[in-house]
Amino acid sequence: MNGELIKTLSHCKFDLVKSSILLGYRGSVTHGTYVGGKDSIDDKDVMGICLPPKEYYFGLDKFEQYEKFEGEWDVVIYSIKKYFRLLLKNNPNVMSLLWLPDRYYIQKTELGQTIIDNRDLFSSKQAYKSFCGYAYGQLHRMTHGKNLGYMGEKRKALVKRYGYDCKNASHLIRLLKMGIEFLTTGEMLVDRPEKHQLLEIKKGLWTLEKVQKRADELFSAMEYAYINSRLKDKPDYDKINKLLIDITGKGLDES
């Protein structure tokens, strides 16, 4: 594991490296759209699932998630219970961790693999609402982001140059395409086949009008995919609850 990443994880009160049952890259690194270099506006995003020590289950201490932004690393580690709650909502950001090509996993234990093996329990048509919600958020920030405080100076300069947030535009198109595919096939392609197109958008090679036109087409396609989706209406709550209990119990026995 990268030494700088270990250092970023070391700020937690307990050993996150030891407690993490699944740890992997997310975001632009996994989508094939990461742009490095001195002018980069990309971070190296990492997400994980951990089983906190026993005292966090039986004592007064509480742990739901750990977030740390340090250098180029943007890290979030969820407790398994918090992670499962997010999965029940078909949150696209957390779902992607279960669909990574093997090369993007940093750490994967047997318990982490068990979650991956059971990922279809969480798949449902609720993905339509989640993917659309995130996509509409990107659509809004694409043209209004310059008024928000999340941007660094480099990114603000790009918005000023192109008239819109190209990075948000790239996220918008990617989310819509991933949502359509997921509702249609039940599979999530994290490593994007249209990465070259997404990089074009990210680099400002598309006009705002072209992005908006393509987004309108994809929102319509998403609705069609939802209507015709063969996914179940809701996740399998009872089986998911049993899975959570089983994994937590095994993790505590091993600790």
N, C-alpha and C positions, 0 to 999 in steps of 0.2 A: 504494500500500500504506500502511496506517495507520502513522503515525510511531512510536507506542508499540510496535507489533508489530515494526517494524524494530529498535528499540532492544532489545527482548527477544531478537531473533535475533543481535544484535551481540556477545554474550558468547562466541560460538564462536570457535575459533582461526582459522577461515577464513570467507570471505564466504558465509554460508548463503543469502542472498537470491539471489546470482548462481548458486549451485550447485544450488538447488532446482528440480527439473523439474516438480513438482506440489505445490501448497500450497493447502489449503482448510480451511474450518471443519468442525468435527465436533461431536457432542454436541447439547445442547439448542438451540443456534442453528439447526442444520440440521433438527432434529426438529420445530421449531415450538413448543417448550416452554420457551424461555428466559424467565426472569422477572427483569427488571432492577430498579433502584431501590436505595435505601439498605438495605433489608432483604433484598436478594437473597442467595441461597446458590449462585447459578450463576456459573461462570466463562465466559469466551469461549475455547473450546477450538479449537486449530489443530493440524493434522497435515500433514506434508509428506514428500516423497521427494527425496533429494538424491544427486547424483553428486559425491563428495568430490574434491579435487584429486589429480593424478597421484601425488604422494608418498605418499598414503594407500593406493595400490595397490601401488607398487613400493618404497616405503621402509619404515622401521621403525614409523612412526606408524600407528595404527589408529583407525578411526571406525566405529561401528555406529549410534549414535543420539545425539541432542542433546535434552535435556529442560530446560525452564526454566519456573518459575512466578513470574511477576512482575506485581504489580498484579492486574488482572482477566484477564490472559492466562495460559493454561495450554498450553504449546507442546511438541510432540514432533516431531522430524524424524528419519526413519530413512534410513540408507544404502539404496540400492536393493536390495542383496543381502539385508540384514536384513528389509526390507519384503517381498521376495518369499518369504522363508522363512516369515514370518507368514501371508502369503496362502495358502501351500500348506496351512496348517492351517485355512483358512477362518475365521480370526479375525474376528469380526463388527466389531470396532472399526476394524481396518485396511481391511477390505473396503469399508466405507461410503465411503471417500475416492474410490473408483472409480465410485460411483453417485450422486454429488451433482448436483442441478440446477445449471446453469451459474452462477447468481447466487451460489453459495456457494464458487466457486473464487476464490482470491486471486491465484494465479499458475499458469498452465498453459502449458508449452512444447510444442513439437512432440513431443518425446520423452515428455512426460507424457501427451499425448493418445494416443500409441501404446500406452501401458499400458492406458488406458481402453478403447481399441478392441479390446484382447485380453483383457479382464477375464473373459470366459466360459471361458478356458483354466483358470482357477483354481476355477471353480464345481464343486462335487461334493456328494455326500451326506454328506461329512464335516462339512458345515455343521450337521448334526443334533447331533453331539457338541459342537461348539464353542458353538452357541447355547444348548443345554441347560446346558452347563457354566457359562457366564456367567450364565444365568438363575438357576441354583441358588445361585450366589454372591450374587446380589442378594437372593434369598429369605432366605438366612442373615443377611446384613447388615441386612435390613429390620427384624428383631426383635432382633438382637444388636449392632447398630452403635454403640449408646451406650457399649459397653465397648471400642470400638476408638479408636485415636488419630487417625484420618483426619478427624474432624469438627471444624469450627469451633464456636464458642459459639452462633452463631445456629441452626445445624443441630441441635445438641444440645438447644436450647430447644424446637425443633419436635418432636423425638422425645419429649421429656417431655410436651408438650402433647397429642399424638395417640396416644402409646403405641407408636408404631412409626416407622420412617424412611420418610416419604412419598416422598422423592426416590428411594430404592432401589425402592420399590413401583412407581413410575412406570416406572423402568428395566426392572423385571421384566416387566411387562405388555407394554411395547414390544418387548423382545427376543424374547419368545415369539411375538408377532404377526409380527414381521419374519422370524423363523425359519420359521414356517409358510408364509408367502408365498414365501420364497426356495426352500424345498424343493418347493413346488407349481408355481411359475411360472418359477423361475430368474432372477427380477428382484428387486432390492432397492429398496424404497421408503423412502428416508431421510427425506424430508419427509412426516411421518406424517399420514394422512388422519383418524386418530382423535385428533389433537392436543388437542382440547377435552376429551376424556375423560381423557387423560394429565395434562392440567393440573388437572383436578378431583382426581385421585389425589394429585398433587404438592402440592396445597394442603390436603390432609387432609379432603376432602369424602367420601371413601370410608372405611368402617370397615375395620379389619384383617380381620375375618371375610369381608367382601365381596371384598377383594383376594385373600385366600387361596383363596376359592371360584373366582374367575375364573382364577386361576393354575392351579389343578387342572384346570379345563376345557381351558385352553390347552396344558398339558403333554400331555394326552391327545390333543389335536388335532395337536400336534407329532409325536407318535409315529406317528399315522395318516399324516401328510404324509410322514414319512420312509419308511414302508413302501411307499407308493404313488408316491414321487418318481421322476421320469424323469431326474434328474441322473445323471451318471456316478458310479461308485463313488469314484474318486480323480481329482485334478487331472491334467492332461496334462503330466507332468513333463518329457518330452523337449522339447516345444514351448516350455514355460516357460523351460527352461534356455537354449535357443537365443535366445529373446526377451531374456533377461537379458544374454547375451553381446553381442547385436547393439546393444542400447541403450547398454550400458556402453562398447562400442567407439566408437560414434558420439559419445557424450558426451566421451570422452577426446580424440577427434580435434578436437572443437570447442573444447576448453579450451586 
